[in-house]
Amino acid sequence: MRPIYFDNAATSQLDPRVAEGMAPWLLGQFGNPSSLHLFGRQARTAVDQARRQVAELIGATPEEIVFTASGTEANNMALFGILGQEPLVTGHAVTSAIEHPAILRTLAALERRGLQVTRVDPNSEGILAPEAIEAALRPDTRLVSVMAANNVIGTIQPIARIAALVRARGILFHTDAVQAAGKIPLNVEALGVDLLSLSAHKFHGPQGVGALYVRRGVTLDPLIWGGGQERGLRSATENVAGLVGVGRAAEIARTALGPETARLVGLRERLIDGVLETVPGAQLVGHPHQRLPGHACFVLAGLTGDAIRLLLELDQQEIAVASGSACSSNHAAEPSHVLLALGFDAVTARGSLRISLGRFNTAEELDRFLAVFPRTVKALRPVASFPRR
Ligand code: PLP
């Protein structure tokens, strides 16, 4: 039996079809897309195709796609690019309290240079009310950044409604769609966003490849200066194999989206029902339905603060899940800022368990998980620490 990987929100297995597409560019074919000769032209053609494929995934035009080396970099490019890289940053930005550190720490860096930032709390199900974002807007607000879906709890935000309120005031709107892209339908026109970040490795593409959608007419300062690649916004010789990979991953995700979403929602519902039925004191965190297809997050009464032990116990049984977020191994002892923002106390906020399914997970793996999980929790729990049914 192969180990079970239920941590697709951290990273996802490279789709073999993506690997096949990348292989020629790793094994013989090469070229600098800026070169004028045959090798360069072939590389340019491959990059252009990738740009079209990524644009198509989100309903953009290829000219609006800037390739980056990660989702983190795309987020940094959006925030620094709009809010400025001058030593003194003026004005105000709005975000949510549950963003990924790639947003929160970037805004904190800008705050140290003078930017004022408002962080809006979600409700107890992790949803951000558009009215709460609207109430935070000020005459000097320059940018609002709200994630499309949360990486810890999987909740999907009402981005179209938030963007409409923000842009009606002439303020730019960015969404970190790293967890959402390739998993739920995203169309930049229907959403009405000015900037959108995505990352290939979250939808079965290669690690270290991202993209920022920049609406035509929106101008950014570059983060990285140099030879002028990516319209001067992201200088550096392109990672041609990686870009071919994100293009192919985007194409596969776009064509597979409907059936894949339905299958993963089915598995997720069985997972949630199974855990809630068999593990006394288990509670689903986040919105019951408005969540990413394969994503569930639980807190477990009697085991709060001890999710790491549970994770390691499952790891012994070759089942990979996450506690809180992928970044948690760097900050294992810290409570999740996402759970704190939802109103959980600090002990509970240290003890969430994230289970995220992806394209290569099967119903049989879920059966195995549902058989192992309740007895693993039971073995770890101190006697009488949770309500009996
Ligand atoms: N934003 C969100 C919501 C994420 O979940 C992640 C990764 O976990 C990132 C940004 C960072 O993306 P990358 O790993 O490509 O830098």
Residues whose N, C-alpha, C, O or C-beta is under 5 A from the ligand:
A	BS01	PLP	A9 A10 S70 G71 T72 H100 A102 A149 N151 D176 V178 Q179 S199
